[in-house]
């Protein structure tokens, strides 16, 4: 009787061990299969992830804003810089526009003016040059006045009224109307200063994967001064210092055309849709650099910029 009981106990232990081993193997196989599946899905998602970053710029404050009206030091003119076109329209309500630049006594500059059609006689578009402290307003003809006869014309002008702020007035003596483009070319141009700044970035989903987990995105700003900042996600549309924010607008404008954007699964970045990324850097001082965006699955993209509006 004793040997039989012992044999039964041994058999029971062996069966239990076999069952446990089988179960363990089964669990291990399931875990391995799940891990393999998850890895395959991640690899597939990464393969299907493709996005492109572009920048949306606006005029910098100093370039888009006119100076104050404070004679004899300022007369409400906008800045004009070497080689960058300025465009405007002469109308009855706005009969002239003026632009200022820093000139040196004895310097020679070329002024180019373009318009869509020729103007003859007194109907021609005029350009007057005013020296430092001279008032370009009203119907004054300035120290040096010129008519522009053809759609594309230029004048070479010697700056002989001292060193300081010179002003160019575009207008029509006979109060005619029309569009124009004005360009200033100087012999010794100053260092380039960006005319526009990046207001925000567009992130376009060019892959087949979709995204809604923006909380786990990483945004990094690398400035050319070798400083790097890992920015934090902002809870507001306009980010605070060293923060970033994203939004998916209902419509976007590309080349003047308004397009519907967030129309399928609102709040999710689907294929072909755009997302707006805004950044705000602490202590930023008009530097160029690179924005790096890393999606939760590790796929990243970069975009260089010359100047951030940093708003």
Secondary structure as a PSIPRED ss2 file (coil, helix, strand):
# PSIPRED VFORMAT (PSIPRED V4.0)

   1 X C   1.000  0.000  0.000
   2 X H   0.000  1.000  0.000
   3 X H   0.000  1.000  0.000
   4 X H   0.000  1.000  0.000
   5 X H   0.000  1.000  0.000
   6 X H   0.000  1.000  0.000
   7 X H   0.000  1.000  0.000
   8 X H   0.000  1.000  0.000
   9 X H   0.000  1.000  0.000
  10 X H   0.000  1.000  0.000
  11 X H   0.000  1.000  0.000
  12 X H   0.000  1.000  0.000
  13 X H   0.000  1.000  0.000
  14 X H   0.000  1.000  0.000
  15 X H   0.000  1.000  0.000
  16 X H   0.000  1.000  0.000
  17 X H   0.000  1.000  0.000
  18 X H   0.000  1.000  0.000
  19 X H   0.000  1.000  0.000
  20 X H   0.000  1.000  0.000
  21 X H   0.000  1.000  0.000
  22 X H   0.000  1.000  0.000
  23 X H   0.000  1.000  0.000
  24 X H   0.000  1.000  0.000
  25 X H   0.000  1.000  0.000
  26 X H   0.000  1.000  0.000
  27 X H   0.000  1.000  0.000
  28 X H   0.000  1.000  0.000
  29 X H   0.000  1.000  0.000
  30 X H   0.000  1.000  0.000
  31 X H   0.000  1.000  0.000
  32 X H   0.000  1.000  0.000
  33 X H   0.000  1.000  0.000
  34 X H   0.000  1.000  0.000
  35 X H   0.000  1.000  0.000
  36 X H   0.000  1.000  0.000
  37 X H   0.000  1.000  0.000
  38 X H   0.000  1.000  0.000
  39 X H   0.000  1.000  0.000
  40 X H   0.000  1.000  0.000
  41 X H   0.000  1.000  0.000
  42 X H   0.000  1.000  0.000
  43 X H   0.000  1.000  0.000
  44 X H   0.000  1.000  0.000
  45 X H   0.000  1.000  0.000
  46 X H   0.000  1.000  0.000
  47 X H   0.000  1.000  0.000
  48 X H   0.000  1.000  0.000
  49 X C   1.000  0.000  0.000
  50 X C   1.000  0.000  0.000
  51 X E   0.000  0.000  1.000
  52 X E   0.000  0.000  1.000
  53 X E   0.000  0.000  1.000
  54 X E   0.000  0.000  1.000
  55 X E   0.000  0.000  1.000
  56 X E   0.000  0.000  1.000
  57 X E   0.000  0.000  1.000
  58 X E   0.000  0.000  1.000
  59 X E   0.000  0.000  1.000
  60 X C   1.000  0.000  0.000
  61 X H   0.000  1.000  0.000
  62 X H   0.000  1.000  0.000
  63 X H   0.000  1.000  0.000
  64 X H   0.000  1.000  0.000
  65 X C   1.000  0.000  0.000
  66 X C   1.000  0.000  0.000
  67 X C   1.000  0.000  0.000
  68 X C   1.000  0.000  0.000
  69 X E   0.000  0.000  1.000
  70 X E   0.000  0.000  1.000
  71 X C   1.000  0.000  0.000
  72 X C   1.000  0.000  0.000
  73 X C   1.000  0.000  0.000
  74 X E   0.000  0.000  1.000
  75 X E   0.000  0.000  1.000
  76 X C   1.000  0.000  0.000
  77 X C   1.000  0.000  0.000
  78 X E   0.000  0.000  1.000
  79 X E   0.000  0.000  1.000
  80 X C   1.000  0.000  0.000
  81 X C   1.000  0.000  0.000
  82 X E   0.000  0.000  1.000
  83 X C   1.000  0.000  0.000
  84 X C   1.000  0.000  0.000
  85 X C   1.000  0.000  0.000
  86 X E   0.000  0.000  1.000
  87 X E   0.000  0.000  1.000
  88 X E   0.000  0.000  1.000
  89 X E   0.000  0.000  1.000
  90 X E   0.000  0.000  1.000
  91 X C   1.000  0.000  0.000
  92 X C   1.000  0.000  0.000
  93 X C   1.000  0.000  0.000
  94 X C   1.000  0.000  0.000
  95 X C   1.000  0.000  0.000
  96 X E   0.000  0.000  1.000
  97 X E   0.000  0.000  1.000
  98 X E   0.000  0.000  1.000
  99 X E   0.000  0.000  1.000
 100 X E   0.000  0.000  1.000
 101 X E   0.000  0.000  1.000
 102 X E   0.000  0.000  1.000
 103 X E   0.000  0.000  1.000
 104 X C   1.000  0.000  0.000
 105 X C   1.000  0.000  0.000
 106 X C   1.000  0.000  0.000
 107 X C   1.000  0.000  0.000
 108 X E   0.000  0.000  1.000
 109 X E   0.000  0.000  1.000
 110 X E   0.000  0.000  1.000
 111 X E   0.000  0.000  1.000
 112 X E   0.000  0.000  1.000
 113 X E   0.000  0.000  1.000
 114 X E   0.000  0.000  1.000
 115 X C   1.000  0.000  0.000
 116 X C   1.000  0.000  0.000
 117 X C   1.000  0.000  0.000
 118 X C   1.000  0.000  0.000
 119 X C   1.000  0.000  0.000
 120 X C   1.000  0.000  0.000
 121 X H   0.000  1.000  0.000
 122 X H   0.000  1.000  0.000
 123 X H   0.000  1.000  0.000
 124 X C   1.000  0.000  0.000
 125 X E   0.000  0.000  1.000
 126 X E   0.000  0.000  1.000
 127 X E   0.000  0.000  1.000
 128 X E   0.000  0.000  1.000
 129 X E   0.000  0.000  1.000
 130 X E   0.000  0.000  1.000
 131 X C   1.000  0.000  0.000
 132 X C   1.000  0.000  0.000
 133 X C   1.000  0.000  0.000
 134 X C   1.000  0.000  0.000
 135 X C   1.000  0.000  0.000
 136 X C   1.000  0.000  0.000
 137 X C   1.000  0.000  0.000
 138 X C   1.000  0.000  0.000
 139 X C   1.000  0.000  0.000
 140 X C   1.000  0.000  0.000
 141 X C   1.000  0.000  0.000
 142 X C   1.000  0.000  0.000
 143 X C   1.000  0.000  0.000
 144 X E   0.000  0.000  1.000
 145 X E   0.000  0.000  1.000
 146 X E   0.000  0.000  1.000
 147 X E   0.000  0.000  1.000
 148 X E   0.000  0.000  1.000
 149 X C   1.000  0.000  0.000
 150 X C   1.000  0.000  0.000
 151 X C   1.000  0.000  0.000
 152 X E   0.000  0.000  1.000
 153 X E   0.000  0.000  1.000
 154 X E   0.000  0.000  1.000
 155 X E   0.000  0.000  1.000
 156 X E   0.000  0.000  1.000
 157 X E   0.000  0.000  1.000
 158 X E   0.000  0.000  1.000
 159 X C   1.000  0.000  0.000
 160 X C   1.000  0.000  0.000
 161 X C   1.000  0.000  0.000
 162 X C   1.000  0.000  0.000
 163 X C   1.000  0.000  0.000
 164 X E   0.000  0.000  1.000
 165 X E   0.000  0.000  1.000
 166 X E   0.000  0.000  1.000
 167 X E   0.000  0.000  1.000
 168 X E   0.000  0.000  1.000
 169 X E   0.000  0.000  1.000
 170 X E   0.000  0.000  1.000
 171 X E   0.000  0.000  1.000
 172 X E   0.000  0.000  1.000
 173 X C   1.000  0.000  0.000
 174 X C   1.000  0.000  0.000
 175 X C   1.000  0.000  0.000
 176 X C   1.000  0.000  0.000
 177 X C   1.000  0.000  0.000
 178 X E   0.000  0.000  1.000
 179 X E   0.000  0.000  1.000
 180 X E   0.000  0.000  1.000
 181 X E   0.000  0.000  1.000
 182 X E   0.000  0.000  1.000
 183 X E   0.000  0.000  1.000
 184 X E   0.000  0.000  1.000
 185 X E   0.000  0.000  1.000
 186 X E   0.000  0.000  1.000
 187 X C   1.000  0.000  0.000
 188 X C   1.000  0.000  0.000
 189 X C   1.000  0.000  0.000
 190 X C   1.000  0.000  0.000
 191 X C   1.000  0.000  0.000
 192 X C   1.000  0.000  0.000
 193 X C   1.000  0.000  0.000
 194 X C   1.000  0.000  0.000
 195 X C   1.000  0.000  0.000
 196 X E   0.000  0.000  1.000
 197 X E   0.000  0.000  1.000
 198 X E   0.000  0.000  1.000
 199 X E   0.000  0.000  1.000
 200 X E   0.000  0.000  1.000
 201 X E   0.000  0.000  1.000
 202 X E   0.000  0.000  1.000
 203 X E   0.000  0.000  1.000
 204 X E   0.000  0.000  1.000
 205 X E   0.000  0.000  1.000
 206 X C   1.000  0.000  0.000
 207 X C   1.000  0.000  0.000
 208 X C   1.000  0.000  0.000
 209 X C   1.000  0.000  0.000
 210 X C   1.000  0.000  0.000
 211 X E   0.000  0.000  1.000
 212 X C   1.000  0.000  0.000
 213 X C   1.000  0.000  0.000
 214 X C   1.000  0.000  0.000
 215 X C   1.000  0.000  0.000
 216 X C   1.000  0.000  0.000
 217 X C   1.000  0.000  0.000
 218 X E   0.000  0.000  1.000
 219 X E   0.000  0.000  1.000
 220 X E   0.000  0.000  1.000
 221 X E   0.000  0.000  1.000
 222 X E   0.000  0.000  1.000
 223 X E   0.000  0.000  1.000
 224 X C   1.000  0.000  0.000
 225 X C   1.000  0.000  0.000
 226 X C   1.000  0.000  0.000
 227 X C   1.000  0.000  0.000
 228 X E   0.000  0.000  1.000
 229 X E   0.000  0.000  1.000
 230 X E   0.000  0.000  1.000
 231 X E   0.000  0.000  1.000
 232 X E   0.000  0.000  1.000
 233 X E   0.000  0.000  1.000
 234 X C   1.000  0.000  0.000
 235 X C   1.000  0.000  0.000
 236 X C   1.000  0.000  0.000
 237 X C   1.000  0.000  0.000
 238 X C   1.000  0.000  0.000
 239 X C   1.000  0.000  0.000
 240 X C   1.000  0.000  0.000
 241 X C   1.000  0.000  0.000
 242 X C   1.000  0.000  0.000
 243 X E   0.000  0.000  1.000
 244 X E   0.000  0.000  1.000
 245 X E   0.000  0.000  1.000
 246 X E   0.000  0.000  1.000
 247 X E   0.000  0.000  1.000
 248 X C   1.000  0.000  0.000
 249 X C   1.000  0.000  0.000
 250 X C   1.000  0.000  0.000
 251 X E   0.000  0.000  1.000
 252 X E   0.000  0.000  1.000
 253 X E   0.000  0.000  1.000
 254 X E   0.000  0.000  1.000
 255 X C   1.000  0.000  0.000
 256 X C   1.000  0.000  0.000
 257 X E   0.000  0.000  1.000
 258 X E   0.000  0.000  1.000
 259 X E   0.000  0.000  1.000
 260 X E   0.000  0.000  1.000
 261 X C   1.000  0.000  0.000
 262 X C   1.000  0.000  0.000
 263 X C   1.000  0.000  0.000
 264 X C   1.000  0.000  0.000
 265 X C   1.000  0.000  0.000
 266 X C   1.000  0.000  0.000
 267 X C   1.000  0.000  0.000
 268 X C   1.000  0.000  0.000
 269 X E   0.000  0.000  1.000
 270 X C   1.000  0.000  0.000
 271 X C   1.000  0.000  0.000
 272 X C   1.000  0.000  0.000
 273 X C   1.000  0.000  0.000
 274 X E   0.000  0.000  1.000
 275 X E   0.000  0.000  1.000
 276 X E   0.000  0.000  1.000
 277 X E   0.000  0.000  1.000
 278 X E   0.000  0.000  1.000
 279 X E   0.000  0.000  1.000
 280 X E   0.000  0.000  1.000
 281 X C   1.000  0.000  0.000
 282 X C   1.000  0.000  0.000
 283 X C   1.000  0.000  0.000
 284 X C   1.000  0.000  0.000
 285 X C   1.000  0.000  0.000
 286 X C   1.000  0.000  0.000
 287 X C   1.000  0.000  0.000
 288 X C   1.000  0.000  0.000
 289 X E   0.000  0.000  1.000
 290 X E   0.000  0.000  1.000
 291 X E   0.000  0.000  1.000
 292 X E   0.000  0.000  1.000
 293 X E   0.000  0.000  1.000
 294 X E   0.000  0.000  1.000
 295 X C   1.000  0.000  0.000
 296 X C   1.000  0.000  0.000
 297 X C   1.000  0.000  0.000
 298 X C   1.000  0.000  0.000
 299 X C   1.000  0.000  0.000
 300 X E   0.000  0.000  1.000
 301 X E   0.000  0.000  1.000
 302 X E   0.000  0.000  1.000
 303 X E   0.000  0.000  1.000
 304 X E   0.000  0.000  1.000
 305 X E   0.000  0.000  1.000
 306 X C   1.000  0.000  0.000
 307 X C   1.000  0.000  0.000
 308 X E   0.000  0.000  1.000
 309 X C   1.000  0.000  0.000
 310 X C   1.000  0.000  0.000
 311 X C   1.000  0.000  0.000
